[in-house]
Structure formats: C-alpha cells, structure tokens
Amino acid sequence: MVNYFSRHKRIILASLFIMLVIVINSLCNYLLIQPGLSRTMFYEAKKQDYQCMVLGASHGSYGIDPVTLEEETGLQVMNMCMGGEYMYDSYYILKYALAKKKSDLKMVILDIDYQYFMNQHDESILFNTVYNAYPKSLLKLDYFADKMLREEYRGTFLKWTNYWQCYNKIGRTIKKKTSKEYRRYSSSVVDMNKNDEYKGRGFVYRKRTEAKSTTSCLDWEDEKLDRDQEEYIRKIVKLCKKYNISIVFTTVIQDPQTVKEKSVSFQKADNYIRGLAEELDVEYYNFNGLKYEFFERDTNDFYDREGHMYGDTAVRFTKIYGQVINESFNGGIRNDYFESDLKALYGEV
C-alpha cells in the first residue's frame, strides 16, 4: 500500500485536490446562491399546460400579462421573458419547451428589445441568469457550447462568485432551501423587489409604489451591432417552421418620452428588425408605433425611462397587444393600429 502511494503520489494528491475543490465549490453554491424566479418559471414551463409561449427580455416579463393574453387569443400562455435573456437563451428555452410540450405548442411570440443587439453583455450574474437556471439535460451541453464557450464561461462553474455578498444571508438561504416551498419551486422563496408581485406564468406585476427610475435606453449604433442575435432569431424561426408553430415578432411599448427623445435609435432598430422579419416571412409589430387612439399612455405609466411598465399598465396594454396578435393569425389585423414614422407619432424632441 505504501509503495502504491509512493508510485502514484502525484496523481492521488491531484485527485484529492480536485475533489476538495468540487466539494467546496458545491458547498459555496448551496450556501450563497439565492433562489431565483427563473427556476420557478422553468418548472412551470415543464408542468403547466400552454399552447403559446412568449420569449424575450425584462420588458416582456413586466409588460405581458399571460392571463389577459389568454383571454384575447384563446390560447393558454406561458411567458418565458426574463431579464438578461439574449436570443441564444430564447432559442434554448424554446428547445426545452419543445422537448416537454412539442405536441401542444401552437404559437411563439418573440419580443425583441433592440438593446440586446448592441453587444452590451454583462458578463456576470445577469448574462448567466438564464443558463444557470436552465434544467440539467443534454440540451444544456449544446447550450453551453453555443453560448458560454464564446463568452464568460467561468461564471457557470463558479456560480457562487456572483453571490459572494450574500454571506450574511447564509442562515436564511439554508432555511429556504430546506423548505417545502423550495422543493415545490414556489416563488415565495425568491427575494424580490418589495414593490413586485409574481403573478405566475412569468408575469411580474410592479406596483405604483415604486418610484420612477432615471435609467434610460442604449442608443442604436451600427458599429456595435451583435450579429449573433440575428443568427439565433433565424434559428428560432427555422425551429418554429420545422414543427408548424406560428411565430410573430413584437416589441412591447415603452416610455413615450424616451421614444421621443431617442426616436432616431428606435427608428433605426425598427428598420433593421422589420427588414429581418420580411426576409424570414414573419409579421413584426412594433408597439411603440401604436397610435394613441388605441392605447393612451404617458411617462408615468412606466417605472423607468427604459420602458418597464407598472403592473396595471401591463394588464391594460396586454389587452390591445393580444387583440392585434389574435387578429394577425385570424385573417389579418382589421384596424390601422400603427404609425410607421415614430417622429410623426411622438413629435420632434
């Protein structure tokens, strides 16, 4: 035994070191990582019935109410919009849904926030949020190769490093992770903004008690255009057509004051997305062009200058949003809902 150890000392010590690192890393993940809403949403996407899935980023999670959308379209809805959801993420969320609900899925709504084309990757907690919450499967290996290997992959192995500041919550975290609510994937274990309420099926309702933030939109800059996002939009459309799933592109409505001030950027983004939609033979509805006669709004209907909606605004907006989408798939829209020239709609700055 002594001779065996002597001959293989380096290999044994290296193996023990690797095992120790794995144990410590797993322990840190358990003690520091906070339960997130994405975990609950993936569980809902697996267990609940739906025929329509909405993909997109945080504008969709705060702006699209699945219950109201169901009323307008007649289809059960799962809203899988999440903050930090790039088109790579949307593609793999759709693949996950197809693996679980392929025979049920009839419609995909891809909501597009042009800021995600401006190559402003937050290579930390936000950029990895969707990937880290993605359920373990063979699909996740492809997902890792497609997204994480070309970006900041270290955060996927050392996830706790994004939560190091939560060391003072370790007791609460253990209590949560050993609770029935956590095992049942309840959103009640998620630390949310005190003005937010999770309504289920991906919809976050923000109360008007939240003061308005000054955070605004990025400008559209051609030299910063991230073509990878376009590549994955093409893959999403191809996947939908392969399984005879109807697909539509949208951009949810944003703070009118911001659209007015950044009308040049919004118009450039509209031209780019609309050109891509026409090439792919997909309808695109930019709700920033929605005429005021169909949806009254002002800057006070949004809790930041970027354009995230308060909950009551979202419920009201989703009604006209669902109406347009329903008409689009049932003979074509029947009203002149949109103004193509944003400056004409919002006026000059």
C-alpha positions as a Python dict, from the first residue, in 0.01 Angstrom:
ca = {
    (1, 'M'): (0, 0, 0),
    (2, 'V'): (285, 236, 91),
    (3, 'N'): (464, 151, -230),
    (4, 'Y'): (145, 210, -432),
    (5, 'F'): (101, 552, -273),
    (6, 'S'): (463, 642, -338),
    (7, 'R'): (439, 543, -703),
    (8, 'H'): (111, 733, -759),
    (9, 'K'): (154, 1013, -508),
    (10, 'R'): (113, 1299, -756),
    (11, 'I'): (-199, 1153, -917),
    (12, 'I'): (-358, 1076, -580),
    (13, 'L'): (-284, 1421, -438),
    (14, 'A'): (-406, 1590, -755),
    (15, 'S'): (-729, 1384, -743),
    (16, 'L'): (-784, 1470, -378),
    (17, 'F'): (-727, 1837, -451),
    (18, 'I'): (-980, 1833, -736),
    (19, 'M'): (-1234, 1655, -515),
    (20, 'L'): (-1179, 1911, -241),
    (21, 'V'): (-1232, 2199, -486),
    (22, 'I'): (-1554, 2038, -613),
    (23, 'V'): (-1685, 1989, -259),
    (24, 'I'): (-1601, 2346, -153),
    (25, 'N'): (-1747, 2488, -475),
    (26, 'S'): (-2071, 2288, -430),
    (27, 'L'): (-2096, 2396, -68),
    (28, 'C'): (-2046, 2763, -161),
    (29, 'N'): (-2313, 2730, -431),
    (30, 'Y'): (-2557, 2586, -180),
    (31, 'L'): (-2485, 2842, 91),
    (32, 'L'): (-2462, 3158, -120),
    (33, 'I'): (-2673, 3127, -436),
    (34, 'Q'): (-3016, 3277, -385),
    (35, 'P'): (-3329, 3108, -528),
    (36, 'G'): (-3427, 3289, -846),
    (37, 'L'): (-3753, 3338, -1032),
    (38, 'S'): (-3610, 3170, -1343),
    (39, 'R'): (-3602, 2839, -1153),
    (40, 'T'): (-3975, 2869, -1082),
    (41, 'M'): (-4051, 2963, -1442),
    (42, 'F'): (-3869, 2664, -1590),
    (43, 'Y'): (-4064, 2439, -1354),
    (44, 'E'): (-4390, 2598, -1472),
    (45, 'A'): (-4279, 2554, -1834),
    (46, 'K'): (-4239, 2184, -1762),
    (47, 'K'): (-4554, 2121, -1557),
    (48, 'Q'): (-4823, 2360, -1681),
    (49, 'D'): (-5033, 2339, -1995),
    (50, 'Y'): (-4990, 2606, -2262),
    (51, 'Q'): (-5015, 2645, -2639),
    (52, 'C'): (-4847, 2986, -2669),
    (53, 'M'): (-4501, 3077, -2540),
    (54, 'V'): (-4366, 3432, -2517),
    (55, 'L'): (-3989, 3475, -2540),
    (56, 'G'): (-3795, 3793, -2469),
    (57, 'A'): (-3631, 4003, -2200),
    (58, 'S'): (-3748, 4202, -1897),
    (59, 'H'): (-3978, 4436, -2091),
    (60, 'G'): (-4186, 4127, -2162),
    (61, 'S'): (-4174, 3990, -1807),
    (62, 'Y'): (-4310, 4321, -1672),
    (63, 'G'): (-4522, 4411, -1974),
    (64, 'I'): (-4711, 4100, -2089),
    (65, 'D'): (-4981, 3951, -1866),
    (66, 'P'): (-5043, 3587, -1973),
    (67, 'V'): (-5396, 3582, -1827),
    (68, 'T'): (-5508, 3880, -2036),
    (69, 'L'): (-5325, 3742, -2340),
    (70, 'E'): (-5510, 3412, -2296),
    (71, 'E'): (-5842, 3597, -2294),
    (72, 'E'): (-5760, 3769, -2623),
    (73, 'T'): (-5602, 3478, -2813),
    (74, 'G'): (-5796, 3183, -2672),
    (75, 'L'): (-5465, 3002, -2609),
    (76, 'Q'): (-5309, 2915, -2275),
    (77, 'V'): (-4992, 3122, -2237),
    (78, 'M'): (-4653, 3078, -2072),
    (79, 'N'): (-4446, 3396, -2056),
    (80, 'M'): (-4076, 3300, -2051),
    (81, 'C'): (-3940, 3653, -2083),
    (82, 'M'): (-3655, 3716, -1835),
    (83, 'G'): (-3409, 3992, -1764),
    (84, 'G'): (-3080, 3911, -1939),
    (85, 'E'): (-3244, 3681, -2195),
    (86, 'Y'): (-3048, 3707, -2518),
    (87, 'M'): (-3156, 3534, -2836),
    (88, 'Y'): (-2924, 3241, -2759),
    (89, 'D'): (-3126, 3194, -2442),
    (90, 'S'): (-3462, 3228, -2616),
    (91, 'Y'): (-3360, 2961, -2865),
    (92, 'Y'): (-3273, 2709, -2592),
    (93, 'I'): (-3583, 2795, -2390),
    (94, 'L'): (-3785, 2711, -2699),
    (95, 'K'): (-3594, 2384, -2744),
    (96, 'Y'): (-3666, 2299, -2379),
    (97, 'A'): (-4037, 2369, -2433),
    (98, 'L'): (-4042, 2154, -2745),
    (99, 'A'): (-3882, 1868, -2555),
    (100, 'K'): (-4164, 1887, -2299),
    (101, 'K'): (-4465, 2025, -2490),
    (102, 'K'): (-4395, 1974, -2861),
    (103, 'S'): (-4741, 1846, -2946),
    (104, 'D'): (-4913, 2129, -2754),
    (105, 'L'): (-4719, 2436, -2871),
    (106, 'K'): (-4907, 2628, -3143),
    (107, 'M'): (-4768, 2982, -3123),
    (108, 'V'): (-4444, 3158, -3032),
    (109, 'I'): (-4424, 3530, -2970),
    (110, 'L'): (-4068, 3663, -2984),
    (111, 'D'): (-4048, 4003, -2819),
    (112, 'I'): (-3738, 4193, -2930),
    (113, 'D'): (-3562, 4463, -2728),
    (114, 'Y'): (-3311, 4623, -2963),
    (115, 'Q'): (-3068, 4694, -2677),
    (116, 'Y'): (-2973, 4326, -2681),
    (117, 'F'): (-2833, 4379, -3031),
    (118, 'M'): (-2591, 4644, -2908),
    (119, 'N'): (-2340, 4388, -2778),
    (120, 'Q'): (-2359, 4516, -2421),
    (121, 'H'): (-2308, 4179, -2250),
    (122, 'D'): (-2298, 4190, -1873),
    (123, 'E'): (-2057, 3901, -1828),
    (124, 'S'): (-2158, 3823, -1473),
    (125, 'I'): (-2478, 3734, -1294),
    (126, 'L'): (-2718, 3889, -1549),
    (127, 'F'): (-2556, 3734, -1854),
    (128, 'N'): (-2560, 3387, -1696),
    (129, 'T'): (-2902, 3403, -1528),
    (130, 'V'): (-3099, 3203, -1782),
    (131, 'Y'): (-2824, 2949, -1845),
    (132, 'N'): (-2764, 2888, -1474),
    (133, 'A'): (-3137, 2827, -1414),
    (134, 'Y'): (-3173, 2602, -1719),
    (135, 'P'): (-3263, 2246, -1606),
    (136, 'K'): (-2991, 1983, -1634),
    (137, 'S'): (-3021, 1791, -1960),
    (138, 'L'): (-2829, 1701, -2275),
    (139, 'L'): (-2966, 2022, -2425),
    (140, 'K'): (-2769, 2219, -2167),
    (141, 'L'): (-2443, 2081, -2310),
    (142, 'D'): (-2528, 2225, -2652),
    (143, 'Y'): (-2638, 2547, -2482),
    (144, 'F'): (-2302, 2572, -2304),
    (145, 'A'): (-2108, 2520, -2627),
    (146, 'D'): (-2320, 2770, -2821),
    (147, 'K'): (-2332, 3049, -2567),
    (148, 'M'): (-2098, 3014, -2274),
    (149, 'L'): (-1782, 2897, -2453),
    (150, 'R'): (-1788, 3206, -2670),
    (151, 'E'): (-1843, 3436, -2372),
    (152, 'E'): (-1761, 3431, -1999),
    (153, 'Y'): (-1784, 3062, -1914),
    (154, 'R'): (-1609, 3071, -1576),
    (155, 'G'): (-1922, 3202, -1405),
    (156, 'T'): (-2102, 2878, -1492),
    (157, 'F'): (-1853, 2675, -1287),
    (158, 'L'): (-1815, 2920, -1001),
    (159, 'K'): (-2171, 3047, -980),
    (160, 'W'): (-2138, 3145, -616),
    (161, 'T'): (-1890, 3421, -707),
    (162, 'N'): (-2184, 3629, -827),
    (163, 'Y'): (-2339, 3593, -481),
    (164, 'W'): (-2036, 3641, -254),
    (165, 'Q'): (-2205, 3945, -96),
    (166, 'C'): (-2483, 3717, 34),
    (167, 'Y'): (-2258, 3567, 304),
    (168, 'N'): (-2470, 3742, 571),
    (169, 'K'): (-2783, 3558, 443),
    (170, 'I'): (-2645, 3205, 475),
    (171, 'G'): (-2880, 3111, 760),
    (172, 'R'): (-3186, 3235, 568),
    (173, 'T'): (-3064, 3066, 249),
    (174, 'I'): (-3031, 2727, 421),
    (175, 'K'): (-3378, 2769, 573),
    (176, 'K'): (-3524, 2844, 231),
    (177, 'K'): (-3350, 2557, 55),
    (178, 'T'): (-3465, 2304, 311),
    (179, 'S'): (-3827, 2423, 296),
    (180, 'K'): (-4127, 2260, 125),
    (181, 'E'): (-4177, 2579, -75),
    (182, 'Y'): (-3832, 2548, -231),
    (183, 'R'): (-3886, 2181, -319),
    (184, 'R'): (-4216, 2282, -480),
    (185, 'Y'): (-4045, 2556, -683),
    (186, 'S'): (-4257, 2826, -520),
    (187, 'S'): (-4178, 3190, -595),
    (188, 'S'): (-4230, 3265, -225),
    (189, 'V'): (-3863, 3178, -156),
    (190, 'V'): (-3740, 3439, -405),
    (191, 'D'): (-3620, 3774, -269),
    (192, 'M'): (-3797, 4021, -498),
    (193, 'N'): (-3829, 4396, -503),
    (194, 'K'): (-4081, 4487, -232),
    (195, 'N'): (-4298, 4651, -500),
    (196, 'D'): (-4303, 4341, -722),
    (197, 'E'): (-4555, 4057, -712),
    (198, 'Y'): (-4509, 3739, -913),
    (199, 'K'): (-4844, 3652, -1070),
    (200, 'G'): (-4735, 3320, -1218),
    (201, 'R'): (-4662, 3206, -1573),
    (202, 'G'): (-4376, 3455, -1599),
    (203, 'F'): (-4556, 3782, -1525),
    (204, 'V'): (-4406, 4022, -1270),
    (205, 'Y'): (-4650, 4290, -1155),
    (206, 'R'): (-4479, 4607, -1033),
    (207, 'K'): (-4688, 4829, -808),
    (208, 'R'): (-4700, 5204, -850),
    (209, 'T'): (-4541, 5249, -508),
    (210, 'E'): (-4207, 5203, -689),
    (211, 'A'): (-4057, 5545, -763),
    (212, 'K'): (-3962, 5612, -1124),
    (213, 'S'): (-3602, 5537, -1215),
    (214, 'T'): (-3397, 5754, -1449),
    (215, 'T'): (-3237, 5453, -1625),
    (216, 'S'): (-3280, 5500, -1999),
    (217, 'C'): (-3220, 5308, -2322),
    (218, 'L'): (-2896, 5250, -2507),
    (219, 'D'): (-2859, 5425, -2841),
    (220, 'W'): (-2864, 5221, -3160),
    (221, 'E'): (-2510, 5223, -3301),
    (222, 'D'): (-2447, 5031, -3623),
    (223, 'E'): (-2086, 4956, -3534),
    (224, 'K'): (-2195, 4780, -3214),
    (225, 'L'): (-2449, 4552, -3381),
    (226, 'D'): (-2420, 4195, -3249),
    (227, 'R'): (-2492, 3967, -3545),
    (228, 'D'): (-2509, 3663, -3315),
    (229, 'Q'): (-2853, 3779, -3205),
    (230, 'E'): (-2974, 3777, -3565),
    (231, 'E'): (-2829, 3428, -3612),
    (232, 'Y'): (-3037, 3293, -3325),
    (233, 'I'): (-3353, 3471, -3439),
    (234, 'R'): (-3310, 3283, -3766),
    (235, 'K'): (-3269, 2957, -3572),
    (236, 'I'): (-3585, 3027, -3370),
    (237, 'V'): (-3787, 3089, -3686),
    (238, 'K'): (-3646, 2777, -3852),
    (239, 'L'): (-3734, 2568, -3546),
    (240, 'C'): (-4091, 2701, -3541),
    (241, 'K'): (-4140, 2632, -3911),
    (242, 'K'): (-4000, 2280, -3869),
    (243, 'Y'): (-4275, 2200, -3617),
    (244, 'N'): (-4551, 2407, -3785),
    (245, 'I'): (-4562, 2657, -3498),
    (246, 'S'): (-4690, 3006, -3579),
    (247, 'I'): (-4444, 3282, -3488),
    (248, 'V'): (-4470, 3659, -3465),
    (249, 'F'): (-4215, 3926, -3368),
    (250, 'T'): (-4314, 4210, -3138),
    (251, 'T'): (-4159, 4498, -2946),
    (252, 'V'): (-4365, 4596, -2644),
    (253, 'I'): (-4448, 4960, -2585),
    (254, 'Q'): (-4202, 5178, -2393),
    (255, 'D'): (-4191, 5515, -2217),
    (256, 'P'): (-4317, 5764, -2480),
    (257, 'Q'): (-4082, 6035, -2356),
    (258, 'T'): (-3782, 5807, -2414),
    (259, 'V'): (-3908, 5701, -2758),
    (260, 'K'): (-3950, 6067, -2847),
    (261, 'E'): (-3601, 6163, -2727),
    (262, 'K'): (-3436, 5861, -2891),
    (263, 'S'): (-3661, 5841, -3196),
    (264, 'V'): (-3362, 5810, -3433),
    (265, 'S'): (-3235, 5499, -3249),
    (266, 'F'): (-3583, 5349, -3225),
    (267, 'Q'): (-3646, 5410, -3595),
    (268, 'K'): (-3312, 5250, -3695),
    (269, 'A'): (-3391, 4949, -3478),
    (270, 'D'): (-3740, 4926, -3630),
    (271, 'N'): (-3599, 4934, -3983),
    (272, 'Y'): (-3346, 4660, -3901),
    (273, 'I'): (-3590, 4425, -3726),
    (274, 'R'): (-3861, 4485, -3985),
    (275, 'G'): (-3619, 4404, -4269),
    (276, 'L'): (-3520, 4080, -4094),
    (277, 'A'): (-3886, 3989, -4036),
    (278, 'E'): (-3972, 4046, -4402),
    (279, 'E'): (-3678, 3830, -4511),
    (280, 'L'): (-3794, 3549, -4279),
    (281, 'D'): (-4161, 3594, -4376),
    (282, 'V'): (-4268, 3674, -4020),
    (283, 'E'): (-4503, 3953, -3909),
    (284, 'Y'): (-4346, 4221, -3687),
    (285, 'Y'): (-4549, 4455, -3467),
    (286, 'N'): (-4358, 4738, -3303),
    (287, 'F'): (-4599, 4860, -3037),
    (288, 'N'): (-4400, 5178, -2990),
    (289, 'G'): (-4577, 5277, -3311),
    (290, 'L'): (-4922, 5204, -3164),
    (291, 'K'): (-5148, 5505, -3216),
    (292, 'Y'): (-5277, 5682, -2906),
    (293, 'E'): (-5639, 5627, -3007),
    (294, 'F'): (-5585, 5256, -2940),
    (295, 'F'): (-5369, 5289, -2628),
    (296, 'E'): (-5335, 5602, -2419),
    (297, 'R'): (-5009, 5627, -2225),
    (298, 'D'): (-4768, 5874, -2073),
    (299, 'T'): (-4431, 5862, -1899),
    (300, 'N'): (-4599, 5792, -1562),
    (301, 'D'): (-4717, 5450, -1685),
    (302, 'F'): (-4356, 5324, -1674),
    (303, 'Y'): (-4133, 5283, -1371),
    (304, 'D'): (-3812, 5370, -1555),
    (305, 'R'): (-3709, 5569, -1860),
    (306, 'E'): (-3606, 5245, -2032),
    (307, 'G'): (-3972, 5149, -2055),
    (308, 'H'): (-4060, 4879, -1800),
    (309, 'M'): (-4430, 4905, -1719),
    (310, 'Y'): (-4616, 4928, -1395),
    (311, 'G'): (-4843, 4625, -1348),
    (312, 'D'): (-5174, 4800, -1416),
    (313, 'T'): (-5029, 4946, -1736),
    (314, 'A'): (-4915, 4598, -1842),
    (315, 'V'): (-5261, 4446, -1792),
    (316, 'R'): (-5419, 4729, -1991),
    (317, 'F'): (-5153, 4707, -2263),
    (318, 'T'): (-5174, 4328, -2297),
    (319, 'K'): (-5539, 4360, -2397),
    (320, 'I'): (-5459, 4556, -2715),
    (321, 'Y'): (-5139, 4353, -2763),
    (322, 'G'): (-5337, 4028, -2759),
    (323, 'Q'): (-5606, 4176, -2981),
    (324, 'V'): (-5352, 4265, -3252),
    (325, 'I'): (-5183, 3923, -3235),
    (326, 'N'): (-5516, 3740, -3243),
    (327, 'E'): (-5632, 3935, -3548),
    (328, 'S'): (-5295, 3876, -3716),
    (329, 'F'): (-5343, 3499, -3700),
    (330, 'N'): (-5712, 3508, -3785),
    (331, 'G'): (-5744, 3680, -4120),
    (332, 'G'): (-5516, 3980, -4064),
    (333, 'I'): (-5538, 4290, -3846),
    (334, 'R'): (-5861, 4481, -3901),
    (335, 'N'): (-5761, 4830, -3785),
    (336, 'D'): (-5496, 5085, -3874),
    (337, 'Y'): (-5322, 5039, -3540),
    (338, 'F'): (-4971, 5159, -3619),
    (339, 'E'): (-4787, 5469, -3730),
    (340, 'S'): (-4470, 5374, -3920),
    (341, 'D'): (-4298, 5710, -3862),
    (342, 'L'): (-4221, 5741, -3489),
    (343, 'K'): (-4139, 6111, -3516),
    (344, 'A'): (-4480, 6172, -3668),
    (345, 'L'): (-4641, 5989, -3374),
    (346, 'Y'): (-4438, 6135, -3088),
    (347, 'G'): (-4333, 6468, -3234),
    (348, 'E'): (-3990, 6629, -3255),
    (349, 'V'): (-3768, 6649, -2949),
}
